[in-house]
């Protein structure tokens, strides 16, 4: 699930930052799992 697809105007700046941070963290975890599974 990508948070980047959420329309910016529907959510507050603070929530947008939180969702973006969660999205970045999720992507980082995926990359980490791919690296460790090699």
mmCIF entry with sequence, helices, sheets and N, C-alpha, C, O atoms, coordinates in Angstrom:
data_MODEL
# 
_entry.id   MODEL 
# 
_entity.id                         1 
_entity.type                       polymer 
_entity.pdbx_number_of_molecules   1 
# 
_entity_poly.entity_id                      1 
_entity_poly.type                           'polypeptide(L)' 
_entity_poly.nstd_linkage                   no 
_entity_poly.nstd_monomer                   no 
_entity_poly.pdbx_seq_one_letter_code       
;(UNK)(UNK)(UNK)(UNK)(UNK)(UNK)(UNK)(UNK)(UNK)(UNK)(UNK)(UNK)(UNK)(UNK)(UNK)(UNK)
(UNK)(UNK)(UNK)(UNK)(UNK)(UNK)(UNK)(UNK)(UNK)(UNK)(UNK)(UNK)(UNK)(UNK)(UNK)(UNK)
(UNK)(UNK)(UNK)(UNK)(UNK)(UNK)
;
_entity_poly.pdbx_seq_one_letter_code_can   XXXXXXXXXXXXXXXXXXXXXXXXXXXXXXXXXXXXXX 
_entity_poly.pdbx_strand_id                 A 
# 
loop_
_entity_poly_seq.entity_id 
_entity_poly_seq.num 
_entity_poly_seq.mon_id 
_entity_poly_seq.hetero 
1 1  UNK n 
1 2  UNK n 
1 3  UNK n 
1 4  UNK n 
1 5  UNK n 
1 6  UNK n 
1 7  UNK n 
1 8  UNK n 
1 9  UNK n 
1 10 UNK n 
1 11 UNK n 
1 12 UNK n 
1 13 UNK n 
1 14 UNK n 
1 15 UNK n 
1 16 UNK n 
1 17 UNK n 
1 18 UNK n 
1 19 UNK n 
1 20 UNK n 
1 21 UNK n 
1 22 UNK n 
1 23 UNK n 
1 24 UNK n 
1 25 UNK n 
1 26 UNK n 
1 27 UNK n 
1 28 UNK n 
1 29 UNK n 
1 30 UNK n 
1 31 UNK n 
1 32 UNK n 
1 33 UNK n 
1 34 UNK n 
1 35 UNK n 
1 36 UNK n 
1 37 UNK n 
1 38 UNK n 
# 
_struct_asym.id          A 
_struct_asym.entity_id   1 
# 
loop_
_struct_conf.conf_type_id 
_struct_conf.id 
_struct_conf.pdbx_PDB_helix_id 
_struct_conf.beg_label_comp_id 
_struct_conf.beg_label_asym_id 
_struct_conf.beg_label_seq_id 
_struct_conf.pdbx_beg_PDB_ins_code 
_struct_conf.end_label_comp_id 
_struct_conf.end_label_asym_id 
_struct_conf.end_label_seq_id 
_struct_conf.pdbx_end_PDB_ins_code 
_struct_conf.beg_auth_comp_id 
_struct_conf.beg_auth_asym_id 
_struct_conf.beg_auth_seq_id 
_struct_conf.end_auth_comp_id 
_struct_conf.end_auth_asym_id 
_struct_conf.end_auth_seq_id 
_struct_conf.pdbx_PDB_helix_class 
_struct_conf.details 
_struct_conf.pdbx_PDB_helix_length 
HELX_P HELX_P1 AA1 UNK A 3  ? UNK A 5  ? UNK A 3  UNK A 5  5 ? 3  
HELX_P HELX_P2 AA2 UNK A 8  ? UNK A 10 ? UNK A 8  UNK A 10 5 ? 3  
HELX_P HELX_P3 AA3 UNK A 13 ? UNK A 36 ? UNK A 13 UNK A 36 1 ? 24 
# 
_struct_conf_type.id          HELX_P 
_struct_conf_type.criteria    ? 
_struct_conf_type.reference   ? 
# 
loop_
_atom_site.group_PDB 
_atom_site.id 
_atom_site.type_symbol 
_atom_site.label_atom_id 
_atom_site.label_alt_id 
_atom_site.label_comp_id 
_atom_site.label_asym_id 
_atom_site.label_entity_id 
_atom_site.label_seq_id 
_atom_site.pdbx_PDB_ins_code 
_atom_site.Cartn_x 
_atom_site.Cartn_y 
_atom_site.Cartn_z 
_atom_site.occupancy 
_atom_site.B_iso_or_equiv 
_atom_site.pdbx_formal_charge 
_atom_site.auth_seq_id 
_atom_site.auth_comp_id 
_atom_site.auth_asym_id 
_atom_site.auth_atom_id 
_atom_site.pdbx_PDB_model_num 
ATOM 1   N N  . UNK A 1 1  ? 0.845  -1.197  0.000  1.00 0.00 ? 1  UNK A N  1 
ATOM 2   C CA . UNK A 1 1  ? 0.000  0.000   0.000  1.00 0.00 ? 1  UNK A CA 1 
ATOM 3   C C  . UNK A 1 1  ? 0.879  1.245   0.000  1.00 0.00 ? 1  UNK A C  1 
ATOM 4   O O  . UNK A 1 1  ? 1.732  1.418   0.870  1.00 0.00 ? 1  UNK A O  1 
ATOM 5   N N  . UNK A 1 2  ? 0.662  2.093   -0.970 1.00 0.00 ? 2  UNK A N  1 
ATOM 6   C CA . UNK A 1 2  ? 1.480  3.297   -1.070 1.00 0.00 ? 2  UNK A CA 1 
ATOM 7   C C  . UNK A 1 2  ? 0.715  4.509   -0.568 1.00 0.00 ? 2  UNK A C  1 
ATOM 8   O O  . UNK A 1 2  ? -0.387 4.800   -1.034 1.00 0.00 ? 2  UNK A O  1 
ATOM 9   N N  . UNK A 1 3  ? 1.308  5.212   0.386  1.00 0.00 ? 3  UNK A N  1 
ATOM 10  C CA . UNK A 1 3  ? 0.658  6.384   0.951  1.00 0.00 ? 3  UNK A CA 1 
ATOM 11  C C  . UNK A 1 3  ? 0.749  7.574   0.009  1.00 0.00 ? 3  UNK A C  1 
ATOM 12  O O  . UNK A 1 3  ? 0.021  8.554   0.170  1.00 0.00 ? 3  UNK A O  1 
ATOM 13  N N  . UNK A 1 4  ? 1.639  7.495   -0.970 1.00 0.00 ? 4  UNK A N  1 
ATOM 14  C CA . UNK A 1 4  ? 1.831  8.618   -1.881 1.00 0.00 ? 4  UNK A CA 1 
ATOM 15  C C  . UNK A 1 4  ? 0.611  8.860   -2.754 1.00 0.00 ? 4  UNK A C  1 
ATOM 16  O O  . UNK A 1 4  ? 0.453  9.939   -3.325 1.00 0.00 ? 4  UNK A O  1 
ATOM 17  N N  . UNK A 1 5  ? -0.258 7.850   -2.859 1.00 0.00 ? 5  UNK A N  1 
ATOM 18  C CA . UNK A 1 5  ? -1.443 7.982   -3.706 1.00 0.00 ? 5  UNK A CA 1 
ATOM 19  C C  . UNK A 1 5  ? -2.581 8.728   -3.013 1.00 0.00 ? 5  UNK A C  1 
ATOM 20  O O  . UNK A 1 5  ? -3.583 9.059   -3.647 1.00 0.00 ? 5  UNK A O  1 
ATOM 21  N N  . UNK A 1 6  ? -2.430 8.993   -1.715 1.00 0.00 ? 6  UNK A N  1 
ATOM 22  C CA . UNK A 1 6  ? -3.466 9.710   -0.979 1.00 0.00 ? 6  UNK A CA 1 
ATOM 23  C C  . UNK A 1 6  ? -3.457 11.181  -1.397 1.00 0.00 ? 6  UNK A C  1 
ATOM 24  O O  . UNK A 1 6  ? -2.415 11.833  -1.328 1.00 0.00 ? 6  UNK A O  1 
ATOM 25  N N  . UNK A 1 7  ? -4.599 11.711  -1.827 1.00 0.00 ? 7  UNK A N  1 
ATOM 26  C CA . UNK A 1 7  ? -4.676 13.131  -2.209 1.00 0.00 ? 7  UNK A CA 1 
ATOM 27  C C  . UNK A 1 7  ? -4.254 14.018  -1.046 1.00 0.00 ? 7  UNK A C  1 
ATOM 28  O O  . UNK A 1 7  ? -4.775 13.893  0.062  1.00 0.00 ? 7  UNK A O  1 
ATOM 29  N N  . UNK A 1 8  ? -3.319 14.903  -1.301 1.00 0.00 ? 8  UNK A N  1 
ATOM 30  C CA . UNK A 1 8  ? -2.735 15.739  -0.255 1.00 0.00 ? 8  UNK A CA 1 
ATOM 31  C C  . UNK A 1 8  ? -3.780 16.588  0.474  1.00 0.00 ? 8  UNK A C  1 
ATOM 32  O O  . UNK A 1 8  ? -3.731 16.731  1.696  1.00 0.00 ? 8  UNK A O  1 
ATOM 33  N N  . UNK A 1 9  ? -4.715 17.144  -0.277 1.00 0.00 ? 9  UNK A N  1 
ATOM 34  C CA . UNK A 1 9  ? -5.670 18.082  0.313  1.00 0.00 ? 9  UNK A CA 1 
ATOM 35  C C  . UNK A 1 9  ? -6.682 17.419  1.247  1.00 0.00 ? 9  UNK A C  1 
ATOM 36  O O  . UNK A 1 9  ? -7.354 18.109  2.013  1.00 0.00 ? 9  UNK A O  1 
ATOM 37  N N  . UNK A 1 10 ? -6.797 16.102  1.195  1.00 0.00 ? 10 UNK A N  1 
ATOM 38  C CA . UNK A 1 10 ? -7.776 15.419  2.041  1.00 0.00 ? 10 UNK A CA 1 
ATOM 39  C C  . UNK A 1 10 ? -7.283 15.213  3.471  1.00 0.00 ? 10 UNK A C  1 
ATOM 40  O O  . UNK A 1 10 ? -8.062 14.892  4.369  1.00 0.00 ? 10 UNK A O  1 
ATOM 41  N N  . UNK A 1 11 ? -5.995 15.400  3.666  1.00 0.00 ? 11 UNK A N  1 
ATOM 42  C CA . UNK A 1 11 ? -5.443 15.176  5.007  1.00 0.00 ? 11 UNK A CA 1 
ATOM 43  C C  . UNK A 1 11 ? -4.591 16.357  5.445  1.00 0.00 ? 11 UNK A C  1 
ATOM 44  O O  . UNK A 1 11 ? -4.078 17.103  4.611  1.00 0.00 ? 11 UNK A O  1 
ATOM 45  N N  . UNK A 1 12 ? -4.444 16.524  6.737  1.00 0.00 ? 12 UNK A N  1 
ATOM 46  C CA . UNK A 1 12 ? -3.674 17.644  7.275  1.00 0.00 ? 12 UNK A CA 1 
ATOM 47  C C  . UNK A 1 12 ? -2.181 17.446  7.021  1.00 0.00 ? 12 UNK A C  1 
ATOM 48  O O  . UNK A 1 12 ? -1.722 16.336  6.752  1.00 0.00 ? 12 UNK A O  1 
ATOM 49  N N  . UNK A 1 13 ? -1.446 18.532  7.112  1.00 0.00 ? 13 UNK A N  1 
ATOM 50  C CA . UNK A 1 13 ? 0.004  18.466  6.905  1.00 0.00 ? 13 UNK A CA 1 
ATOM 51  C C  . UNK A 1 13 ? 0.653  17.473  7.859  1.00 0.00 ? 13 UNK A C  1 
ATOM 52  O O  . UNK A 1 13 ? 1.528  16.700  7.469  1.00 0.00 ? 13 UNK A O  1 
ATOM 53  N N  . UNK A 1 14 ? 0.218  17.504  9.104  1.00 0.00 ? 14 UNK A N  1 
ATOM 54  C CA . UNK A 1 14 ? 0.826  16.629  10.113 1.00 0.00 ? 14 UNK A CA 1 
ATOM 55  C C  . UNK A 1 14 ? 0.576  15.165  9.780  1.00 0.00 ? 14 UNK A C  1 
ATOM 56  O O  . UNK A 1 14 ? 1.492  14.344  9.832  1.00 0.00 ? 14 UNK A O  1 
ATOM 57  N N  . UNK A 1 15 ? -0.670 14.843  9.436  1.00 0.00 ? 15 UNK A N  1 
ATOM 58  C CA . UNK A 1 15 ? -1.000 13.461  9.089  1.00 0.00 ? 15 UNK A CA 1 
ATOM 59  C C  . UNK A 1 15 ? -0.278 13.042  7.820  1.00 0.00 ? 15 UNK A C  1 
ATOM 60  O O  . UNK A 1 15 ? 0.153  11.895  7.701  1.00 0.00 ? 15 UNK A O  1 
ATOM 61  N N  . UNK A 1 16 ? -0.142 13.963  6.869  1.00 0.00 ? 16 UNK A N  1 
ATOM 62  C CA . UNK A 1 16 ? 0.555  13.661  5.626  1.00 0.00 ? 16 UNK A CA 1 
ATOM 63  C C  . UNK A 1 16 ? 2.005  13.281  5.922  1.00 0.00 ? 16 UNK A C  1 
ATOM 64  O O  . UNK A 1 16 ? 2.539  12.328  5.356  1.00 0.00 ? 16 UNK A O  1 
ATOM 65  N N  . UNK A 1 17 ? 2.626  14.039  6.814  1.00 0.00 ? 17 UNK A N  1 
ATOM 66  C CA . UNK A 1 17 ? 4.014  13.745  7.192  1.00 0.00 ? 17 UNK A CA 1 
ATOM 67  C C  . UNK A 1 17 ? 4.117  12.374  7.853  1.00 0.00 ? 17 UNK A C  1 
ATOM 68  O O  . UNK A 1 17 ? 5.047  11.615  7.580  1.00 0.00 ? 17 UNK A O  1 
ATOM 69  N N  . UNK A 1 18 ? 3.161  12.063  8.720  1.00 0.00 ? 18 UNK A N  1 
ATOM 70  C CA . UNK A 1 18 ? 3.164  10.770  9.408  1.00 0.00 ? 18 UNK A CA 1 
ATOM 71  C C  . UNK A 1 18 ? 2.992  9.631   8.414  1.00 0.00 ? 18 UNK A C  1 
ATOM 72  O O  . UNK A 1 18 ? 3.691  8.621   8.489  1.00 0.00 ? 18 UNK A O  1 
ATOM 73  N N  . UNK A 1 19 ? 2.056  9.797   7.479  1.00 0.00 ? 19 UNK A N  1 
ATOM 74  C CA . UNK A 1 19 ? 1.800  8.752   6.484  1.00 0.00 ? 19 UNK A CA 1 
ATOM 75  C C  . UNK A 1 19 ? 3.011  8.591   5.576  1.00 0.00 ? 19 UNK A C  1 
ATOM 76  O O  . UNK A 1 19 ? 3.404  7.470   5.252  1.00 0.00 ? 19 UNK A O  1 
ATOM 77  N N  . UNK A 1 20 ? 3.599  9.702   5.168  1.00 0.00 ? 20 UNK A N  1 
ATOM 78  C CA . UNK A 1 20 ? 4.784  9.651   4.318  1.00 0.00 ? 20 UNK A CA 1 
ATOM 79  C C  . UNK A 1 20 ? 5.925  8.949   5.043  1.00 0.00 ? 20 UNK A C  1 
ATOM 80  O O  . UNK A 1 20 ? 6.635  8.133   4.455  1.00 0.00 ? 20 UNK A O  1 
ATOM 81  N N  . UNK A 1 21 ? 6.095  9.271   6.324  1.00 0.00 ? 21 UNK A N  1 
ATOM 82  C CA . UNK A 1 21 ? 7.143  8.636   7.117  1.00 0.00 ? 21 UNK A CA 1 
ATOM 83  C C  . UNK A 1 21 ? 6.919  7.140   7.217  1.00 0.00 ? 21 UNK A C  1 
ATOM 84  O O  . UNK A 1 21 ? 7.863  6.356   7.112  1.00 0.00 ? 21 UNK A O  1 
ATOM 85  N N  . UNK A 1 22 ? 5.669  6.743   7.421  1.00 0.00 ? 22 UNK A N  1 
ATOM 86  C CA . UNK A 1 22 ? 5.333  5.323   7.515  1.00 0.00 ? 22 UNK A CA 1 
ATOM 87  C C  . UNK A 1 22 ? 5.601  4.634   6.182  1.00 0.00 ? 22 UNK A C  1 
ATOM 88  O O  . UNK A 1 22 ? 6.092  3.506   6.150  1.00 0.00 ? 22 UNK A O  1 
ATOM 89  N N  . UNK A 1 23 ? 5.279  5.312   5.086  1.00 0.00 ? 23 UNK A N  1 
ATOM 90  C CA . UNK A 1 23 ? 5.500  4.755   3.753  1.00 0.00 ? 23 UNK A CA 1 
ATOM 91  C C  . UNK A 1 23 ? 6.978  4.543   3.483  1.00 0.00 ? 23 UNK A C  1 
ATOM 92  O O  . UNK A 1 23 ? 7.386  3.510   2.951  1.00 0.00 ? 23 UNK A O  1 
ATOM 93  N N  . UNK A 1 24 ? 7.776  5.536   3.856  1.00 0.00 ? 24 UNK A N  1 
ATOM 94  C CA . UNK A 1 24 ? 9.225  5.431   3.667  1.00 0.00 ? 24 UNK A CA 1 
ATOM 95  C C  . UNK A 1 24 ? 9.787  4.294   4.508  1.00 0.00 ? 24 UNK A C  1 
ATOM 96  O O  . UNK A 1 24 ? 10.643 3.534   4.055  1.00 0.00 ? 24 UNK A O  1 
ATOM 97  N N  . UNK A 1 25 ? 9.292  4.186   5.743  1.00 0.00 ? 25 UNK A N  1 
ATOM 98  C CA . UNK A 1 25 ? 9.749  3.125   6.641  1.00 0.00 ? 25 UNK A CA 1 
ATOM 99  C C  . UNK A 1 25 ? 9.393  1.756   6.071  1.00 0.00 ? 25 UNK A C  1 
ATOM 100 O O  . UNK A 1 25 ? 10.195 0.823   6.120  1.00 0.00 ? 25 UNK A O  1 
ATOM 101 N N  . UNK A 1 26 ? 8.182  1.648   5.532  1.00 0.00 ? 26 UNK A N  1 
ATOM 102 C CA . UNK A 1 26 ? 7.723  0.379   4.962  1.00 0.00 ? 26 UNK A CA 1 
ATOM 103 C C  . UNK A 1 26 ? 8.597  -0.012  3.775  1.00 0.00 ? 26 UNK A C  1 
ATOM 104 O O  . UNK A 1 26 ? 8.982  -1.172  3.634  1.00 0.00 ? 26 UNK A O  1 
ATOM 105 N N  . UNK A 1 27 ? 8.905  0.962   2.924  1.00 0.00 ? 27 UNK A N  1 
ATOM 106 C CA . UNK A 1 27 ? 9.761  0.692   1.770  1.00 0.00 ? 27 UNK A CA 1 
ATOM 107 C C  . UNK A 1 27 ? 11.148 0.249   2.238  1.00 0.00 ? 27 UNK A C  1 
ATOM 108 O O  . UNK A 1 27 ? 11.752 -0.655  1.662  1.00 0.00 ? 27 UNK A O  1 
ATOM 109 N N  . UNK A 1 28 ? 11.636 0.898   3.283  1.00 0.00 ? 28 UNK A N  1 
ATOM 110 C CA . UNK A 1 28 ? 12.948 0.548   3.825  1.00 0.00 ? 28 UNK A CA 1 
ATOM 111 C C  . UNK A 1 28 ? 12.969 -0.881  4.346  1.00 0.00 ? 28 UNK A C  1 
ATOM 112 O O  . UNK A 1 28 ? 13.943 -1.608  4.149  1.00 0.00 ? 28 UNK A O  1 
ATOM 113 N N  . UNK A 1 29 ? 11.891 -1.278  5.011  1.00 0.00 ? 29 UNK A N  1 
ATOM 114 C CA . UNK A 1 29 ? 11.805 -2.638  5.541  1.00 0.00 ? 29 UNK A CA 1 
ATOM 115 C C  . UNK A 1 29 ? 11.779 -3.661  4.413  1.00 0.00 ? 29 UNK A C  1 
ATOM 116 O O  . UNK A 1 29 ? 12.395 -4.721  4.523  1.00 0.00 ? 29 UNK A O  1 
ATOM 117 N N  . UNK A 1 30 ? 11.069 -3.350  3.325  1.00 0.00 ? 30 UNK A N  1 
ATOM 118 C CA . UNK A 1 30 ? 11.016 -4.253  2.164  1.00 0.00 ? 30 UNK A CA 1 
ATOM 119 C C  . UNK A 1 30 ? 12.416 -4.440  1.592  1.00 0.00 ? 30 UNK A C  1 
ATOM 120 O O  . UNK A 1 30 ? 12.833 -5.559  1.295  1.00 0.00 ? 30 UNK A O  1 
ATOM 121 N N  . UNK A 1 31 ? 13.142 -3.318  1.441  1.00 0.00 ? 31 UNK A N  1 
ATOM 122 C CA . UNK A 1 31 ? 14.489 -3.381  0.881  1.00 0.00 ? 31 UNK A CA 1 
ATOM 123 C C  . UNK A 1 31 ? 15.405 -4.185  1.797  1.00 0.00 ? 31 UNK A C  1 
ATOM 124 O O  . UNK A 1 31 ? 16.231 -4.970  1.331  1.00 0.00 ? 31 UNK A O  1 
ATOM 125 N N  . UNK A 1 32 ? 15.251 -3.982  3.100  1.00 0.00 ? 32 UNK A N  1 
ATOM 126 C CA . UNK A 1 32 ? 16.080 -4.693  4.071  1.00 0.00 ? 32 UNK A CA 1 
ATOM 127 C C  . UNK A 1 32 ? 15.829 -6.196  3.998  1.00 0.00 ? 32 UNK A C  1 
ATOM 128 O O  . UNK A 1 32 ? 16.767 -6.992  4.043  1.00 0.00 ? 32 UNK A O  1 
ATOM 129 N N  . UNK A 1 33 ? 14.563 -6.575  3.884  1.00 0.00 ? 33 UNK A N  1 
ATOM 130 C CA . UNK A 1 33 ? 14.215 -7.998  3.788  1.00 0.00 ? 33 UNK A CA 1 
ATOM 131 C C  . UNK A 1 33 ? 14.802 -8.605  2.518  1.00 0.00 ? 33 UNK A C  1 
ATOM 132 O O  . UNK A 1 33 ? 15.295 -9.733  2.534  1.00 0.00 ? 33 UNK A O  1 
ATOM 133 N N  . UNK A 1 34 ? 14.749 -7.851  1.415  1.00 0.00 ? 34 UNK A N  1 
ATOM 134 C CA . UNK A 1 34 ? 15.293 -8.345  0.154  1.00 0.00 ? 34 UNK A CA 1 
ATOM 135 C C  . UNK A 1 34 ? 16.800 -8.540  0.274  1.00 0.00 ? 34 UNK A C  1 
ATOM 136 O O  . UNK A 1 34 ? 17.351 -9.513  -0.241 1.00 0.00 ? 34 UNK A O  1 
ATOM 137 N N  . UNK A 1 35 ? 17.458 -7.612  0.954  1.00 0.00 ? 35 UNK A N  1 
ATOM 138 C CA . UNK A 1 35 ? 18.908 -7.702  1.130  1.00 0.00 ? 35 UNK A CA 1 
ATOM 139 C C  . UNK A 1 35 ? 19.287 -8.899  1.988  1.00 0.00 ? 35 UNK A C  1 
ATOM 140 O O  . UNK A 1 35 ? 20.244 -9.610  1.682  1.00 0.00 ? 35 UNK A O  1 
ATOM 141 N N  . UNK A 1 36 ? 18.537 -9.121  3.061  1.00 0.00 ? 36 UNK A N  1 
ATOM 142 C CA . UNK A 1 36 ? 18.889 -10.194 3.995  1.00 0.00 ? 36 UNK A CA 1 
ATOM 143 C C  . UNK A 1 36 ? 18.512 -11.574 3.469  1.00 0.00 ? 36 UNK A C  1 
ATOM 144 O O  . UNK A 1 36 ? 19.034 -12.583 3.942  1.00 0.00 ? 36 UNK A O  1 
ATOM 145 N N  . UNK A 1 37 ? 17.609 -11.622 2.492  1.00 0.00 ? 37 UNK A N  1 
ATOM 146 C CA . UNK A 1 37 ? 17.168 -12.928 1.983  1.00 0.00 ? 37 UNK A CA 1 
ATOM 147 C C  . UNK A 1 37 ? 18.045 -13.432 0.845  1.00 0.00 ? 37 UNK A C  1 
ATOM 148 O O  . UNK A 1 37 ? 17.844 -14.540 0.348  1.00 0.00 ? 37 UNK A O  1 
ATOM 149 N N  . UNK A 1 38 ? 19.025 -12.616 0.428  1.00 0.00 ? 38 UNK A N  1 
ATOM 150 C CA . UNK A 1 38 ? 19.896 -13.035 -0.669 1.00 0.00 ? 38 UNK A CA 1 
ATOM 151 C C  . UNK A 1 38 ? 20.836 -14.150 -0.227 1.00 0.00 ? 38 UNK A C  1 
ATOM 152 O O  . UNK A 1 38 ? 21.644 -14.628 -1.023 1.00 0.00 ? 38 UNK A O  1 
# 
